[in-house]
Amino acid sequence: MGWIATLLTGALIGWLAGKVTDVSKGLFLNMLIGVLGSGLGRWLFGEVLGIGKAYNAGHFSLSGLVFGVMGAVVLIAALRALGLLSSR
């Protein structure tokens, strides 16, 4: 059940990040971006910047969704900068 919740939350986070950055690549890529972006958000905002609520990134809570989306937006920006992802 934990993996299902992770994938559903990742899909939601990836979809929200896609709306913010105008990227629409489908359900699978949304899940991947959401899950990886949540991990990036937890590391970047929690470990590097020391924001305590960032450790909730990827959890289904308001702070978890916010920091997960922020991490996914950073991931999308990095992928765009490397030329690995386009807008549409």
Backbone as JSON Lines, residues from 0, in Angstrom:
{"i":0,"aa":"M","n":[0.82,-1.19,0.0],"ca":[0.0,0.0,0.0],"c":[0.86,1.26,0.0]}
{"i":1,"aa":"G","n":[2.06,1.2,0.58],"ca":[2.94,2.35,0.64],"c":[3.39,2.81,-0.74]}
{"i":2,"aa":"W","n":[3.65,1.86,-1.65],"ca":[4.08,2.22,-3.0],"c":[2.94,2.86,-3.78]}
{"i":3,"aa":"I","n":[1.73,2.38,-3.55],"ca":[0.58,2.96,-4.24],"c":[0.39,4.42,-3.8]}
{"i":4,"aa":"A","n":[0.48,4.66,-2.51],"ca":[0.35,6.02,-2.0],"c":[1.48,6.91,-2.52]}
{"i":5,"aa":"T","n":[2.69,6.36,-2.61],"ca":[3.83,7.11,-3.14],"c":[3.59,7.5,-4.59]}
{"i":6,"aa":"L","n":[3.11,6.56,-5.38],"ca":[2.87,6.84,-6.8],"c":[1.72,7.83,-6.99]}
{"i":7,"aa":"L","n":[0.67,7.69,-6.2],"ca":[-0.45,8.63,-6.31],"c":[-0.05,10.04,-5.88]}
{"i":8,"aa":"T","n":[0.67,10.13,-4.77],"ca":[1.15,11.44,-4.31],"c":[2.15,12.02,-5.31]}
{"i":9,"aa":"G","n":[3.02,11.17,-5.84],"ca":[3.98,11.62,-6.86],"c":[3.29,12.13,-8.1]}
{"i":10,"aa":"A","n":[2.21,11.44,-8.52],"ca":[1.46,11.88,-9.69],"c":[0.83,13.25,-9.44]}
{"i":11,"aa":"L","n":[0.27,13.44,-8.25],"ca":[-0.33,14.74,-7.9],"c":[0.73,15.84,-7.87]}
{"i":12,"aa":"I","n":[1.87,15.56,-7.24],"ca":[2.94,16.55,-7.15],"c":[3.49,16.86,-8.54]}
{"i":13,"aa":"G","n":[3.7,15.84,-9.36],"ca":[4.19,16.04,-10.72],"c":[3.21,16.84,-11.57]}
{"i":14,"aa":"W","n":[1.92,16.56,-11.4],"ca":[0.89,17.29,-12.15],"c":[0.87,18.76,-11.73]}
{"i":15,"aa":"L","n":[0.92,19.01,-10.41],"ca":[0.94,20.4,-9.92],"c":[2.18,21.13,-10.41]}
{"i":16,"aa":"A","n":[3.34,20.48,-10.34],"ca":[4.57,21.11,-10.82],"c":[4.49,21.36,-12.32]}
{"i":17,"aa":"G","n":[3.85,20.46,-13.06],"ca":[3.67,20.65,-14.49],"c":[2.79,21.85,-14.79]}
{"i":18,"aa":"K","n":[1.77,22.07,-13.97],"ca":[0.91,23.24,-14.15],"c":[1.69,24.53,-13.88]}
{"i":19,"aa":"V","n":[2.55,24.51,-12.87],"ca":[3.34,25.69,-12.52],"c":[4.35,26.02,-13.62]}
{"i":20,"aa":"T","n":[4.96,24.99,-14.21],"ca":[6.03,25.19,-15.18],"c":[5.59,25.03,-16.63]}
{"i":21,"aa":"D","n":[4.3,24.76,-16.85],"ca":[3.75,24.56,-18.19],"c":[4.41,23.37,-18.89]}
{"i":22,"aa":"V","n":[4.52,22.27,-18.18],"ca":[5.03,21.01,-18.74],"c":[3.93,19.97,-18.63]}
{"i":23,"aa":"S","n":[3.61,19.34,-19.74],"ca":[2.58,18.31,-19.75],"c":[3.13,17.11,-20.5]}
{"i":24,"aa":"K","n":[3.53,16.07,-19.78],"ca":[4.16,14.91,-20.41],"c":[3.47,13.59,-20.12]}
{"i":25,"aa":"G","n":[2.35,13.59,-19.44],"ca":[1.63,12.35,-19.2],"c":[1.78,11.83,-17.79]}
{"i":26,"aa":"L","n":[0.96,10.83,-17.48],"ca":[0.87,10.3,-16.12],"c":[2.19,9.7,-15.62]}
{"i":27,"aa":"F","n":[2.84,8.87,-16.42],"ca":[4.07,8.21,-15.97],"c":[5.16,9.23,-15.65]}
{"i":28,"aa":"L","n":[5.37,10.19,-16.54],"ca":[6.41,11.2,-16.3],"c":[6.04,12.09,-15.12]}
{"i":29,"aa":"N","n":[4.74,12.39,-14.96],"ca":[4.31,13.15,-13.78],"c":[4.67,12.41,-12.5]}
{"i":30,"aa":"M","n":[4.41,11.1,-12.47],"ca":[4.76,10.3,-11.29],"c":[6.25,10.33,-11.03]}
{"i":31,"aa":"L","n":[7.02,10.13,-12.08],"ca":[8.47,10.11,-11.94],"c":[9.01,11.46,-11.46]}
{"i":32,"aa":"I","n":[8.54,12.54,-12.07],"ca":[8.97,13.88,-11.66],"c":[8.51,14.17,-10.23]}
{"i":33,"aa":"G","n":[7.3,13.76,-9.89],"ca":[6.79,13.99,-8.54],"c":[7.56,13.26,-7.47]}
{"i":34,"aa":"V","n":[7.86,11.98,-7.71],"ca":[8.59,11.19,-6.71],"c":[10.03,11.68,-6.59]}
{"i":35,"aa":"L","n":[10.71,11.85,-7.73],"ca":[12.1,12.33,-7.68],"c":[12.18,13.78,-7.17]}
{"i":36,"aa":"G","n":[11.23,14.61,-7.59],"ca":[11.2,16.0,-7.13],"c":[10.96,16.11,-5.63]}
{"i":37,"aa":"S","n":[10.15,15.21,-5.08],"ca":[9.92,15.21,-3.63],"c":[11.2,14.88,-2.88]}
{"i":38,"aa":"G","n":[11.93,13.91,-3.39],"ca":[13.22,13.58,-2.77],"c":[14.19,14.75,-2.86]}
{"i":39,"aa":"L","n":[14.21,15.39,-4.01],"ca":[15.06,16.57,-4.19],"c":[14.63,17.69,-3.26]}
{"i":40,"aa":"G","n":[13.32,17.9,-3.14],"ca":[12.81,18.95,-2.24],"c":[13.17,18.68,-0.79]}
{"i":41,"aa":"R","n":[13.04,17.43,-0.37],"ca":[13.4,17.06,1.0],"c":[14.88,17.31,1.25]}
{"i":42,"aa":"W","n":[15.72,16.92,0.29],"ca":[17.16,17.11,0.46],"c":[17.54,18.59,0.39]}
{"i":43,"aa":"L","n":[17.07,19.28,-0.66],"ca":[17.48,20.67,-0.87],"c":[16.96,21.6,0.22]}
{"i":44,"aa":"F","n":[15.67,21.51,0.51],"ca":[15.09,22.45,1.48],"c":[15.26,21.97,2.92]}
{"i":45,"aa":"G","n":[15.35,20.68,3.13],"ca":[15.51,20.15,4.49],"c":[16.97,20.07,4.92]}
{"i":46,"aa":"E","n":[17.76,19.31,4.16],"ca":[19.16,19.09,4.53],"c":[20.04,20.31,4.26]}
{"i":47,"aa":"V","n":[19.94,20.86,3.06],"ca":[20.83,21.96,2.66],"c":[20.42,23.28,3.31]}
{"i":48,"aa":"L","n":[19.13,23.62,3.22],"ca":[18.68,24.91,3.74],"c":[18.16,24.85,5.17]}
{"i":49,"aa":"G","n":[17.96,23.65,5.7],"ca":[17.57,23.48,7.1],"c":[16.15,23.87,7.44]}
{"i":50,"aa":"I","n":[15.24,23.8,6.48],"ca":[13.83,24.11,6.74],"c":[13.17,22.84,7.27]}
{"i":51,"aa":"G","n":[12.73,22.88,8.52],"ca":[12.22,21.68,9.18],"c":[11.02,21.05,8.53]}
{"i":52,"aa":"K","n":[10.07,21.84,8.05],"ca":[8.87,21.31,7.41],"c":[9.18,20.6,6.09]}
{"i":53,"aa":"A","n":[10.33,20.86,5.51],"ca":[10.68,20.25,4.23],"c":[10.85,18.74,4.34]}
{"i":54,"aa":"Y","n":[11.05,18.23,5.52],"ca":[11.18,16.78,5.68],"c":[9.87,16.06,5.4]}
{"i":55,"aa":"N","n":[8.77,16.8,5.3],"ca":[7.48,16.23,4.94],"c":[7.3,16.11,3.43]}
{"i":56,"aa":"A","n":[8.27,16.54,2.63],"ca":[8.13,16.54,1.18],"c":[7.75,15.14,0.7]}
{"i":57,"aa":"G","n":[6.7,15.11,-0.1],"ca":[6.23,13.84,-0.63],"c":[5.13,13.19,0.18]}
{"i":58,"aa":"H","n":[4.95,13.63,1.41],"ca":[3.85,13.11,2.22],"c":[2.56,13.81,1.83]}
{"i":59,"aa":"F","n":[1.45,13.17,2.07],"ca":[0.17,13.76,1.7],"c":[-0.3,14.69,2.82]}
{"i":60,"aa":"S","n":[0.34,15.83,2.9],"ca":[-0.03,16.9,3.82],"c":[0.25,18.21,3.09]}
{"i":61,"aa":"L","n":[-0.24,19.3,3.63],"ca":[-0.04,20.58,2.94],"c":[1.45,20.89,2.78]}
{"i":62,"aa":"S","n":[2.21,20.79,3.85],"ca":[3.65,21.1,3.75],"c":[4.36,20.07,2.87]}
{"i":63,"aa":"G","n":[3.93,18.81,2.93],"ca":[4.54,17.79,2.09],"c":[4.3,18.05,0.61]}
{"i":64,"aa":"L","n":[3.09,18.47,0.28],"ca":[2.79,18.78,-1.11],"c":[3.52,20.04,-1.57]}
{"i":65,"aa":"V","n":[3.58,21.05,-0.72],"ca":[4.24,22.31,-1.1],"c":[5.72,22.07,-1.36]}
{"i":66,"aa":"F","n":[6.41,21.4,-0.44],"ca":[7.85,21.17,-0.64],"c":[8.11,20.14,-1.72]}
{"i":67,"aa":"G","n":[7.19,19.2,-1.91],"ca":[7.32,18.26,-3.02],"c":[7.2,18.96,-4.36]}
{"i":68,"aa":"V","n":[6.23,19.85,-4.48],"ca":[6.06,20.6,-5.73],"c":[7.25,21.52,-5.96]}
{"i":69,"aa":"M","n":[7.74,22.16,-4.91],"ca":[8.91,23.03,-5.06],"c":[10.12,22.23,-5.55]}
{"i":70,"aa":"G","n":[10.32,21.05,-5.0],"ca":[11.42,20.19,-5.46],"c":[11.22,19.75,-6.89]}
{"i":71,"aa":"A","n":[9.97,19.43,-7.27],"ca":[9.7,19.02,-8.64],"c":[9.91,20.17,-9.62]}
{"i":72,"aa":"V","n":[9.57,21.38,-9.2],"ca":[9.8,22.55,-10.05],"c":[11.3,22.75,-10.26]}
{"i":73,"aa":"V","n":[12.09,22.58,-9.22],"ca":[13.55,22.68,-9.34],"c":[14.07,21.6,-10.28]}
{"i":74,"aa":"L","n":[13.54,20.39,-10.16],"ca":[13.95,19.29,-11.04],"c":[13.6,19.61,-12.49]}
{"i":75,"aa":"I","n":[12.4,20.1,-12.75],"ca":[12.0,20.45,-14.11],"c":[12.91,21.55,-14.67]}
{"i":76,"aa":"A","n":[13.23,22.54,-13.85],"ca":[14.12,23.62,-14.3],"c":[15.51,23.08,-14.64]}
{"i":77,"aa":"A","n":[16.01,22.15,-13.84],"ca":[17.31,21.55,-14.11],"c":[17.28,20.72,-15.4]}
{"i":78,"aa":"L","n":[16.21,19.95,-15.59],"ca":[16.08,19.15,-16.81],"c":[15.97,20.04,-18.05]}
{"i":79,"aa":"R","n":[15.27,21.15,-17.92],"ca":[15.18,22.11,-19.04],"c":[16.54,22.73,-19.34]}
{"i":80,"aa":"A","n":[17.27,23.09,-18.29],"ca":[18.59,23.71,-18.47],"c":[19.56,22.76,-19.16]}
{"i":81,"aa":"L","n":[19.4,21.47,-18.9],"ca":[20.25,20.47,-19.55],"c":[19.74,20.07,-20.92]}
{"i":82,"aa":"G","n":[18.59,20.6,-21.32],"ca":[18.02,20.29,-22.62],"c":[17.33,18.94,-22.7]}
{"i":83,"aa":"L","n":[17.0,18.37,-21.54],"ca":[16.39,17.04,-21.5],"c":[14.87,17.08,-21.45]}
{"i":84,"aa":"L","n":[14.3,18.27,-21.32],"ca":[12.86,18.39,-21.2],"c":[12.4,19.67,-21.87]}
{"i":85,"aa":"S","n":[11.34,19.56,-22.66],"ca":[10.78,20.74,-23.32],"c":[9.41,21.04,-22.73]}
{"i":86,"aa":"S","n":[8.84,22.17,-23.08],"ca":[7.57,22.59,-22.52],"c":[6.44,21.63,-22.85]}
{"i":87,"aa":"R","n":[6.23,21.35,-24.1],"ca":[5.09,20.5,-24.49],"c":[5.49,19.46,-25.47]}
